[in-house]
Amino acid sequence: MEGKETNVQNRKHQHKQSGPKAERKKLRKNLGDPAGDDERKRNPKAFAVQSAVRMAKTFHRTQDLKTKKHHIPRVDRTPLQPPPIVVVVVGPPKVGKSTVIRCLIKNFTRQKLGDICGPVTIVSGKKQRLTFIECSNDINTMIDLAKVADLVLMLIDASFGFEMETFEFLNICQVHGFPRIMGVLTHLDSFRNNKALRKTKKRLKHRFWTEVYQGAKLFYLSGMVYGEYQTQEVKNLGRFISVMKFRPLVWQQSHSYVVADRMEDLTDPDMVRLDPKCDRTVSLYGYLRGTFLKKKSQVHIPGVGDFEVADVSFLPDPCALPDGQKKRALNEKERLLYAPMAGVGGIVYDKDAVYIDFPGGHVNQEQEEVRPTTEMVQSLISTHATLDAKMAVSRVSLFTGTAALIPGDVEEENNGLTSGLQENLFWDPKMQRERRKVIFAEEEEDDDDDDDDDDDDYSEGGSEDEEDEEDDDDEEDKESGDEEVEQELDDDDDDEQRIAELKKVAKEKPKSKGKQGMTTTPLLKRQKVFEERKAEEEPVVELPAFADSEDELEIGEEEGGQECGGEDSVEEEEEEEEEVGGAAAAAAWEKCDIRPGDSGHCLREIRSSN
Ligand SMILES: Nc1nc2c(ncn2[C@@H]2O[C@H](COP(=O)(O)OP(=O)(O)OP(=O)(O)O)[C@@H](O)[C@H]2O)c(=O)[nH]1
């Protein structure tokens, strides 16, 4: 049986000796293959230059794309076995940072991690390790992490929009030379209809591109299943991270630095007991990056100060890459996870000791039964929110019956970091915290454009849009009606009738404000209500009377005509998005690697190095 199989495999291809195909082949051979060899000769018209202008345009475009990919050559000093890539996960509170890290860790190592505490290092591939760090909503943490980040996963709550934290981090990044930045949209499941979802995705994508660079990668995490993001989406995200190429940043290459993932206090406990403020001896563990670190060199520990290194020593790699040349994918044993601050593993081997981690639960239990005198200390220990956080959510009303003052109102103007942006404070009843929404001057215009696109699509009856429109409920129709009104009002018209209407609306305004000023807005509708509130602030915007006027329809049509080119580009973008979503796509993206923004980054880097 086996012999037969091998015979079948080894049998040569038999060329046909007879029949019409064989005869044609013979004839072609004799005539010297006039057709197959050179298609251009056989059908010269098909390959002729149809338009010189068009050809010139195509040529220029190709050259443009090629030059965009060129970078200033730079020496890559990373060793053959590089340290793990630092992936910093940034975003406003409760956006899903821990969940994303947890899902990515599960995707790469098949292990589940509870709390994300400190840096988590994993072996993600045959030659690659990743260190995930969650960036809390604190400016100092942001500054520290922006210095060491290789890749930033920027999480954005799509149901709410951009928050101030995102822009604070982006501004800090600019100082140190931009790391690679990838946007991730979460909370997309809170959109009930497709049209609103599509519009939000588009708006956020364009804003993200404006802030980072045109074509920056934006990932969509469309919803959660049992408290985790969808496996396929996480897989794609992981794949994109692992095929990503990193350009060495000047700041990082010219400094030696250690992202400490473990810390031990080696001071004699007796000394600490006698003098709690005595000088301590602390050993920090982590991968050394950048250049060499010498003994006795000066180091800066963020938040602590400048110190001299007493000793530097090599330790066995706690999260080693697989040995030798591996041809196949990693097996389960090789997918290591190292997170000492999260207490993974329990036992940690050191140069001169072995540490066993006990869960702290039993210690607390003992203390809970202690006398009431320790109650105050207990309450301090068990406090979950910091004083800053508590202050941020506190409100003060100066006089009875007046509106409460929010701390953000006072601090807002002092914030120099994001001076170009306006922020609006929202009280989120679901999350019980203040949210700082970013307001863009052009956003309203953009929205109008989007509306035009959608309206045009609808009138043209594009198949995809038609399907989506069917899903839309009456409520949405109302919304689009409101948006039309906003559009119309952008136009400066001195029509007397309008002025009369304006006056009417101005009289009615206080009533509507009373209704919409409520802070307890359902989460799903926050975006919409926000737009409505914005509309309120401008008296001209509140003109429902013109929704059906003929002028407006004409304007709409004209704009629709102008937008034709724009539509094409939108389609292109949508195609781009569709490409994202598979291993092959990830590889292709890596090859393309168009980073127009990088040229800007280089400049920044050069400037910073100077
Ligand atoms: N519906 C929905 N819920 C989400 C999504 N992403 C995160 N959540 C929920 O939001 C909550 C907060 O998620 P976390 O991962 O803890 O967010 P975080 O950013 O780490 O929060 P902090 O560490 O407090 O800043 C969790 O209950 C998640 O289940 C999403 O895309 N859709």
The ligand as an SDF file (V2000), in Angstrom:
LIG
                    3D

 32 34  0  0  0  0  0  0  0  0999 V2000
  -19.8730   46.9420   27.4610 N   0  0  0  0  0  0  0  0  0  0  0  0
  -18.5600   47.0410   27.4840 C   0  0  0  0  0  0  0  0  0  0  0  0
  -17.9470   47.0710   28.6660 N   0  0  0  0  0  0  0  0  0  0  0  0
  -16.6110   47.1800   28.6880 C   0  0  0  0  0  0  0  0  0  0  0  0
  -15.8620   47.2700   27.4840 C   0  0  0  0  0  0  0  0  0  0  0  0
  -14.5560   47.3790   27.8320 N   0  0  0  0  0  0  0  0  0  0  0  0
  -14.4930   47.3550   29.1770 C   0  0  0  0  0  0  0  0  0  0  0  0
  -15.7270   47.2220   29.6890 N   0  0  0  0  0  0  0  0  0  0  0  0
  -16.0790   47.1660   31.1160 C   0  0  0  0  0  0  0  0  0  0  0  0
  -15.5890   48.3060   31.7530 O   0  0  0  0  0  0  0  0  0  0  0  0
  -15.1980   47.9890   33.0680 C   0  0  0  0  0  0  0  0  0  0  0  0
  -13.8230   48.5170   33.3400 C   0  0  0  0  0  0  0  0  0  0  0  0
  -12.8730   47.7440   32.6630 O   0  0  0  0  0  0  0  0  0  0  0  0
  -11.3510   47.7100   33.1240 P   0  0  0  0  0  0  0  0  0  0  0  0
  -10.6090   46.8100   32.1930 O   0  0  0  0  0  0  0  0  0  0  0  0
  -11.2220   47.4250   34.5610 O   0  0  0  0  0  0  0  0  0  0  0  0
  -10.9670   49.2240   32.8450 O   0  0  0  0  0  0  0  0  0  0  0  0
   -9.6480   49.9630   33.2790 P   0  0  0  0  0  0  0  0  0  0  0  0
   -9.3740   50.9760   32.2350 O   0  0  0  0  0  0  0  0  0  0  0  0
   -8.5630   48.9850   33.5640 O   0  0  0  0  0  0  0  0  0  0  0  0
  -10.1040   50.6930   34.5910 O   0  0  0  0  0  0  0  0  0  0  0  0
   -9.1420   51.3810   35.6620 P   0  0  0  0  0  0  0  0  0  0  0  0
   -8.0260   50.4230   35.9390 O   0  0  0  0  0  0  0  0  0  0  0  0
  -10.0340   51.6080   36.8360 O   0  0  0  0  0  0  0  0  0  0  0  0
   -8.6750   52.6420   35.0470 O   0  0  0  0  0  0  0  0  0  0  0  0
  -15.2740   46.4740   33.2220 C   0  0  0  0  0  0  0  0  0  0  0  0
  -16.4260   46.1520   33.9520 O   0  0  0  0  0  0  0  0  0  0  0  0
  -15.4140   45.9830   31.7990 C   0  0  0  0  0  0  0  0  0  0  0  0
  -16.2240   44.8350   31.7700 O   0  0  0  0  0  0  0  0  0  0  0  0
  -16.5580   47.2330   26.2230 C   0  0  0  0  0  0  0  0  0  0  0  0
  -15.9870   47.3150   25.1340 O   0  0  0  0  0  0  0  0  0  0  0  0
  -17.8960   47.1160   26.2940 N   0  0  0  0  0  0  0  0  0  0  0  0
  1  2  1  0
  2  3  2  0
  2 32  1  0
  3  4  1  0
  4  5  2  0
  4  8  1  0
  5  6  1  0
  5 30  1  0
  6  7  2  0
  7  8  1  0
  8  9  1  0
  9 10  1  0
  9 28  1  0
 10 11  1  0
 11 12  1  0
 11 26  1  0
 12 13  1  0
 13 14  1  0
 14 15  2  0
 14 16  1  0
 14 17  1  0
 17 18  1  0
 18 19  2  0
 18 20  1  0
 18 21  1  0
 21 22  1  0
 22 23  2  0
 22 24  1  0
 22 25  1  0
 26 27  1  0
 26 28  1  0
 28 29  1  0
 30 31  2  0
 30 32  1  0
M  END
$$$$
